[in-house]
Amino acid sequence: MAISKALVASLLVSLLVLQLVEADVESSNKKNGYGRKIDCGSACIARCKLSSRPNLCHRACGTCCARCNCVPPSTYGNHDKCECYASLTTHDGRRKCP
């Protein structure tokens, strides 16, 4: 019985240490600039520059950029570079972000 209590206690301590290490890594990433907001306006201008409907493209891109804090490179495709951007869909199941 004493062994099982010691095992449970060491497991809980291990989980606590793991949680603290993960929180420290996240905070250091934010300090290094990984959590910084990007300039959605200029990113969406670059993304939508060849669009046939630039106003619609800018509005949708701006919404997606604000939610995901990223915009895929180039004017079309590359959704794999920003998973959040690619995962946003309309009610019909189509991609929301240009």
Secondary structure, 3 states (H helix, E strand, C coil): CHHHHHHHHHHHHHHHHHHHHHHHHHHHHHHCCCCCCCCHHHHHHHHHCCCCCHHHHHHHHHHHHHHHCCCCCCCCCCHHHCHHHHHCECCCCCECCC
